[in-house]
C-alpha cells in the first residue's frame, strides 16, 4: 500500500479517468477525496470506496470558482489533516472550428481547465508548504498538450497551458518537497470522448467509425484506445515517486501517438 496515510484530492473524480484513479489510489492506502460538481455522484463513488475497505469522502467543488475550491480544500484538511496529493483532472470538451467558436464557450473551457488547475493548485500548495511533508501535484494533460487537432482550439490551448503551469510549480515547489508532473493521455473512451465521436462525425461529414479509425486512433501504433487503467497506474507511479528527481515532466500515455 504505497500511498498509505496520504490524502489525495482528485477533481472530476465521479466518473471516467478520475474515478479510476480514485479507486486505484484507495486500494493503495490513500484517503481519497472525490471532488466533483455532482454531489450525488461524488458521494456514490466515495461510498463504493468505503464499502471496499478504503477511506474516502465526497466534496462538491466547482473548480472554476475560487470560493468553492478554497472551501473544499479546507474541508478536506479539517477531516484528513492535510493534502499530500492533488490530481487536477476535471475537464470538458467543445467541438467547433475557430471561426464559429463563441467567446462564451472559449471562456467556459479555459475556466475549467486552466483556472481550475490554478485555483486547486494554489489552495493545495498553501497546505503542502505549511505541512513540511511536501506533496505531489499531477495535472491531466493530453497528447493535445503536445499537438493540435482541428475543431479543438480552446482544449488544445488549455492543455498546452497546463505544461507551463506544471513546470513553474515544479520549480517553485522544489524547496518545499513538492513535485509537479503532467500526464498526457491519448484518446480514452470516457463519456467525454464518446460525446465527441458523433460531434466530429457531423462536423467532418464522415461516419462515427471513420472518426475513431481515421481521426482519433490514426496515429497510434496499434489502433487502440488508451484505457482509464493505463492512466491511473501512471498517476499512481507519479504520486508515489519519492524524490524531486522526477518533477516538471510530461508522461505521454497514448499507444505511440506522439513519441518524444
Order of alpha helices (4+ residues) and beta strands (2+ residues): beta-alpha-beta-alpha-beta-alpha-beta-alpha-alpha-beta-alpha-beta-alpha-alpha-beta
